[in-house]
Amino acid sequence: MSLTYESIAKRIDHSLLSPILTPEELAEGCRLAARYQVASVCIKPFAVKLASEILRGTDVEVGTTIGFPHGGHATAVKVFESRHAMADGATELDMVINIGHAIAGEWDLVRDDIAEVTKVAHDGGAIVKVIFENCYLNDSQKIKLCEICGEVNADYVKTSTGYGTGGSTNSDLILMRKASPDHVKLKAAGGIRDLDSMIAVAELGCDRIGSSWTAEILDELKARLGH
């Protein structure tokens, strides 16, 4: 991978999901994302409209979460969330699977849940990143989820919410990239807090990387590049 500022910055989804972030802190996070020219923000759902206003005219996309953080919402609620988010200006939706259904092997329900959110998102011009929450799953379950995401044309598979018992691991990224068809991209999230970690997961095939440590990572990159 060629190490340029853009090659790293345009992989970052700047995470603004902490439950204690105030509206002003969310607004400042959006302004930070614009200054550092990252790929997107992933902001709490109530603040999507705020993010859309702040980021209008920039090339930073507005993303939010669906069924976050545990995935236990009814599918109809996830669909409603998706429509509401897009109406407020979201173009990227990070949805959490129904983790219990996956663990139970109720794959038709898992497939329908992902498929319905993916369809409504695509109909509205948005993309979908499907969060597995790998810390609770075994490898065969992760592989099955990758196959389902390919079948329903989800845009990304994603490791974690960042709020489970574990985050992204290199072994999971390798497995997910191998198990996913080429048209499904890969996102790492959870525990990526420095430049070397960012580079490592990018080299494993991650097209997007979620982090709240954007400024620290990109300031370190600028210093390394002599900017």
N, C-alpha and C positions, 0 to 999 in steps of 0.2 A: 504494500500500500504506500502510495506517495504521501508523505507527511506534509500537508499544507494546512493553512488555517481553515480554509473552506472544507477540506476533507474531514475535519473533525467537527467544526462548528455546525455544519449542515447535517450531522448525524444526531445532534442533541435535541431532545425534547426536554425543555426546562421545566422541572417538576414544581408545581405550586399547589401541593395537595395536603400539606400538614394541617391538621385540624385547628391549630392555634394561629394560623396566619390571619391577620386582620385584612379588611378591605384595602387599606392603604399599602400594606405589605404585598398584597396580591398585585396592586397597580404598579408598585415599584418593581416587582418581579417581571411584569410585562415590559416595562421600560428597559430593564436589564437585558431581557431577551432581544429586544430590538437593537440595543447598542452592540451586543455581541453577535448579532446576525445569525442566530441559531435556526434550527429547522422549525421548531414550534414551541409553544407553551402547552403544558397539560395542567389545566387549572380546575379548581373546584367548580361544580356545575353552576352554582348560583352566580358565579362571576364571569361566565362566558360572555355575556353582553358587554361587561366592562372591558374584558380583554379584546373583544372585537373592536371596540371604539378606540382603544389605545393603539392597537396594532394595525389599524386601517392605514393603507398606503405603504406598509412594509412588506417584506417577503417572508415574514414569520407567520406560520399557520396557527390557528387557534384550535386546541384540542381540549377534550374533557373526558371524564370517566363515566362509565355506564355500569350500574350494578356494583358499585365500589363500596367497600373493599372486599366483601365476602362472596359476592356473586349469587346470593340467595334470593334476589328479587324475582318475582314472577316474570316470565318472558314478556307479557303484555306491558308490565311496568318498564322493563328495559327498552321496549319499543317506544313507549311514550317518552321516556327520558331522552332517547335518541332524537326523536322528532323535535322535542323542546330545545335540546342543545343546538340542533341545526338551525332552528328558527332564530335562536339568539346569536348565531354566527359561527358555530363550530364546524370545522371541516375535517376533523380527525376525532374518532371515538375509540377510547380504550375500554373495552368491555371485559368484565370478569365472568368466566364460565361459572356454571353451577357446580361447585367443587364436590359437593356431596353426591350429585348424580354421577360425576366422573368416577369417584371412588367406588360407587355401587355398581359401576358398569352399565348404567342406564343410558346407553350411547344414543339411542333414538331421541331421547329428551335433550341430551347435550347438543346433538346435531341440530335439532329444531330451534333451540335457544340461540345458537350462534347464527344459524341461517336466517332467522327472522330479523335479527339486528343487522346483519350484513346486508340483507335486501333493502331494508328501510334506509340504511345509510347510503348505499349505492344509489338508490332512487333519489336521494337528496343531495348527491354529489359529494358525499363524505367518504373517507376511508375508515376501515375498522382494524384495530389491533386487538387480538384476542389474548387475554391474560389467563395463563394456566394456574398460577400460584404453585410452582413446582415443589416447594418445600413439603407439600402435603401428598405428593403423587409419586408413584413408582415409574420406572422407565417405560414399561409397557403402556401405562396410561398416558404418558407424555407422547409416545409415538402415535397412539390412536388419536389423540387430540390433533396432532400435526396432520394426520391423514384426513380427519374430518374438516379441518380448516381449508385444506386444499380442495376438498370436494365441494364446499359451499362458497368457494372463492373469497374467503377472508383475505385481507391484504397483508396482515402481519400475524405472526405468532410471537408472544411476549412472555418472558419468564415469570414475572412476579409483579405484585402491587408495590412492593417495598414496605408493606405493613404486615406481612406474615412472619413466620418464625425464621425465614431465611430468604436470601435474595438470589441474584444471578450467580451461576457457577459456570466455569468454562466447560465442564463436562456436559452440563445441560445444553449449552449453546451448540456444542459439537453435535450432540444427539438431535436437537431440534432442526439444525440446518440439514443434517443428513436425512431426517425423516420427512421434511417438508418438500413439496414440489417446488420447482424453480420459480413459479409465479407468486409464491408466498414469501414475503420478506421476514426478517428476524429482528426483534427488538429485545435488548437486555435492559433490565431495571432492577435496582436493589443493591446497594453497596458499592456503586461505582463513583469514587470520590476523588480520584487523582488522574493525571494525564496518562501515566503508564497503564493503568487499568483500562482507561478509555481506548487507548491504542490496541491493547491486547484483545478486547472484545470486538473491535472493528476488524481486526485481522482474522477473527473467527467467523466473519461473515455478517456482522450486525450492521444493518442499514440505519437503524435508529437506536439511541441509547438514552434512557431516562435518567436524569440526575438533577438534584437540587444544588450541586456543587459546580455549577456552570462557570461562574466567574473565576473560581480558583483554578479550575482545569484550563480554561482558555487563557488566563493570565500566565500560567505556567507554559502553555504552548507558545504564546507570543514571546516570552523570554527565551525559550529554546530556539525559536526561529530567528531571534534577533530583531524582533519588531519593536 
